[in-house]
Amino acid sequence: MTRDQARIQINTYVEEAYASIKKAEAVADTHGISFDFNLGYGMGGTYSPKRPMTRDEALKLVESGQTLTDTQRAQVVAVLRSNPNDSDDAWSESSYYEPGWNSSSSMC
């Protein structure tokens, strides 16, 4: 493989990675779930959904038995501890960040 061919292949992989992240964002927004994406120390962040996780969604995550990231676990706990009749409280307590991408360095 030549260097030019390698560059083309690398660009293809990077484009595929961006497309996959956009798909993950759409799923996160649909289901009210945060996720982390980190390439290395200090090079990443947390995506917070554009709508809050509901109590039902939080319970389903807990019952699924799947492994949650620290961000997802904190979000689930905050939603389950919030007043079920006050969705604003659930949103503000279930997300440490504004909706969208938040740099991991903002936690330092």
C-alpha positions as CSV (number, residue, x, y, z in Angstrom):
1,M,0.0,0.0,0.0
2,T,1.3,3.4,-0.9
3,R,1.2,6.4,1.4
4,D,-1.5,8.0,-0.7
5,Q,-3.6,4.8,-0.5
6,A,-3.0,4.7,3.3
7,R,-4.3,8.3,3.6
8,I,-7.4,7.5,1.6
9,Q,-8.1,4.4,3.8
10,I,-7.5,6.4,7.0
11,N,-9.9,9.1,5.8
12,T,-12.5,6.5,5.1
13,Y,-12.2,5.1,8.6
14,V,-12.4,8.5,10.2
15,E,-15.5,9.3,8.1
16,E,-17.1,6.0,9.3
17,A,-16.2,6.9,12.9
18,Y,-18.0,10.3,12.6
19,A,-21.0,8.6,11.0
20,S,-21.1,6.1,13.9
21,I,-20.9,8.9,16.5
22,K,-23.9,10.7,14.8
23,K,-25.9,7.4,15.0
24,A,-25.0,7.1,18.7
25,E,-26.1,10.7,19.3
26,A,-29.5,10.0,17.6
27,V,-30.0,6.9,19.8
28,A,-29.0,8.8,22.9
29,D,-31.5,11.6,22.1
30,T,-34.3,9.2,21.4
31,H,-33.8,7.3,24.7
32,G,-32.5,10.1,27.0
33,I,-29.2,8.3,27.6
34,S,-25.7,9.9,28.0
35,F,-22.6,8.3,26.7
36,D,-18.8,8.9,26.9
37,F,-16.4,8.8,24.0
38,N,-12.7,9.0,24.8
39,L,-9.8,8.5,22.4
40,G,-7.3,8.9,25.2
41,Y,-6.6,10.8,28.4
42,G,-8.0,14.3,28.1
43,M,-9.2,13.6,24.6
44,G,-12.9,13.0,24.7
45,G,-16.1,13.9,26.4
46,T,-19.7,13.1,27.4
47,Y,-22.7,13.4,25.1
48,S,-25.8,14.4,27.1
49,P,-29.1,13.8,25.4
50,K,-31.4,16.6,24.2
51,R,-34.2,15.3,26.4
52,P,-34.2,13.8,29.9
53,M,-34.2,10.1,30.6
54,T,-37.7,9.1,31.9
55,R,-38.2,7.0,35.1
56,D,-39.3,4.1,33.0
57,E,-36.2,4.3,30.8
58,A,-34.0,4.4,34.0
59,L,-35.8,1.4,35.4
60,K,-35.4,-0.5,32.2
61,L,-31.7,0.2,32.2
62,V,-31.3,-1.1,35.7
63,E,-33.4,-4.2,35.0
64,S,-31.5,-5.0,31.8
65,G,-28.4,-5.8,33.8
66,Q,-26.1,-4.2,31.3
67,T,-22.9,-2.5,32.4
68,L,-23.4,1.3,32.6
69,T,-20.7,3.9,32.4
70,D,-20.2,6.2,35.4
71,T,-22.1,8.9,33.6
72,Q,-25.0,6.7,32.8
73,R,-25.1,5.3,36.4
74,A,-25.2,8.8,37.8
75,Q,-27.9,9.8,35.4
76,V,-30.1,6.8,36.4
77,V,-29.6,7.4,40.1
78,A,-30.5,11.1,39.8
79,V,-33.6,10.3,37.8
80,L,-34.8,7.6,40.2
81,R,-34.1,9.9,43.2
82,S,-36.0,12.9,41.7
83,N,-39.6,13.7,42.2
84,P,-41.5,11.7,39.6
85,N,-44.1,14.5,39.2
86,D,-41.5,17.2,38.4
87,S,-39.7,16.5,35.1
88,D,-37.6,19.7,35.4
89,D,-35.9,18.3,38.5
90,A,-35.2,15.0,36.8
91,W,-33.6,16.8,33.9
92,S,-31.4,19.2,35.9
93,E,-30.3,16.4,38.3
94,S,-29.8,13.7,35.8
95,S,-27.4,15.6,33.6
96,Y,-24.2,17.3,34.9
97,Y,-23.9,19.0,31.6
98,E,-25.8,21.0,29.0
99,P,-27.3,18.9,26.2
100,G,-24.8,17.9,23.5
101,W,-21.1,17.3,23.8
102,N,-19.1,18.3,26.9
103,S,-15.4,18.1,27.1
104,S,-13.9,15.6,29.5
105,S,-11.4,18.3,30.5
106,S,-14.3,20.3,31.9
107,M,-14.3,17.8,34.8
108,C,-10.7,18.6,35.8
